[in-house]
Amino acid sequence: ITLTEAKLWCKVDITDDDALINSLIDAARGVFENDYGIVCAPVSRVLTFNQMDVRLPLYRIPISAVTEMAYVDSDGADQVLASNQYQLRSRHGTPTLQPAHGVDWPATDVVDGAVEVTVSAGYASNAVTPEPIRQAARVYVSSAYDNRAGTGAPTVEAMATVERLLRPYRAQVLG
C-alpha cells in the first residue's frame, strides 16, 4: 500500500507521522515476505540451498522469473547452470525449480549454500496485488500505528485478521 492509502485508513491528516507510517508499511512487507513468503513489490532475491534436490521449492510468491542458478560443483568451482537446464513449475501452489525434461542436476560440493537461485519476485504494482493482501497491510499498519505508545506492534487480534487474509496467498511449505 502507499503512504496515502495508509494515512487514509489510519485517519491521519498530518505529515508529522509520515516517516513512522512508511516504516510500518516496510515492516508489514517484511512480515509478509518472511512469515508468509508473499513478496509485495518487485524485487530480486537470492535463495540458497545446500544441494540440488529433485525439486527446489522457492517459497516466495509470486515469482516472475529465475534469472540465474549458480552452484559450487563437486570440484569446488563456481558454475552457472544454463537456463535450458531447469524449469520453473508450481507444486501445491509453491513455485518450484526442477531439472528440464531429460536433464539431471549436476553434482554439487558438500557445503552450506552450494546452490544459489536468483529470482525476480513480487507483484508488479499495487493495481495487481490482490485486495486481501492490501487489506492485510492496512490492518497491520493501522494496528501498529494505534499501538505505537505500547509495544509498537499490531495487536493479537489484528494479526489474526492478517493471518486469515493472507492464508490463501502464502507460499505453502510441504514436506
Salt bridges, closest charged atoms under 4 A:
GLU5 OE2 - ARG134 NH2 2.14
ASP18 OD1 - LYS7 NZ 2.83
ASP26 OD1 - ARG29 NH1 3.06
GLU33 OE2 - ARG45 NE 2.63
GLU33 OE2 - ARG60 NE 3.15
GLU131 OE1 - ARG134 NE 3.44
GLU131 OE2 - ARG138 NH2 2.12
GLU163 OE2 - ARG167 NE 3.47
GLU163 OE2 - ARG170 NH1 2.85
